[in-house]
């Protein structure tokens, strides 16, 4: 029995090894492009959730609420002049 296991319980070792091979074959530019695409997808999903919870929010409010998910309240108030705890319509 091998001590080698995949990093995730829902992934087979063969699938993980294949994924690592794909990543090793990628150029740094390809890896960066994949990162940017993943980042844009994460932003889109986050903003979709915000729009669902706040259907009347402006684009600016959606942006601020997304940023507020990662910054402390004090920083949001200081840097953006926006308090995520204030009630809005």
N, C-alpha and C positions, 0 to 999 in steps of 0.2 A: 504494500500500500504506500502510495506516494504522499509526502508531506506537502506537496505543492497543491494549493487551492486557489480558486479565483478570488478576487477581491470582493466580489458581490455574491451573495448566496443565490441570486436568481439568474446567474450567468454560468454557463459551463466553462470549464478550463479551455476547451478547444475554441470556443467563441471569443474568450478573452485573449487568447494567444493570437487569433486571427486579427482582432482589433489592434493589438499592439504592433503587429506586422504592418498593418495599414498605416498607423501613425509613424512608424520608423521610416516608411517609404516616402512620407510627405516631406516636401521642402519646408524650411522655416516660413516662407511666404504662404504656402498652402495651410500650414498650421495656424498662422495668424488670421488668414481669411476665414477659416473654420471657427476660430474663436470669435471673430467679429460677427459672424452669422449667428452663432449661439447667443451672443450678447444681445443682438437685435431681437431675437426670438424671445428671450427672457424679458426684455423691456416691453415688447408688444403684449405678452401674456400678463405682465404686471399691470399695464395700463388698461387692458381689457377688464381685468378684475375690478380695478378702481372705477371704470366707467359703469360697470354693472352695479356697484354699490352706490355710486353717486351719478346717476344718469343726467343730472342737470349741471354737472361740473364743466367749467370751461377747459380748454386745452391747457391753459396755464395752471389751473387748479389740479388737473390730472398730473401734470409734470411735478408740481410741488408735492402732491400726495405720494408720488412714486419716490421722490428723493427722500421724503420724510420716513419712508420705510427703512432707510439705512442710516440716517443721521439722527443724533439726539435732538430733542425738541429745542433745547437752548441754541443749538447751532442753526436750526431752521429759522428761529426768530432773529438771531443775530445776522446771519448771512443773507437770508431771503426776505426778512421782514414779514414772515408768515408763520402763524401759530397753528399747527395741525390740530390742536385741541379745541380751537374756536369752532362754534357751530356755524355752518354755512347753509344757504338754501340751495 
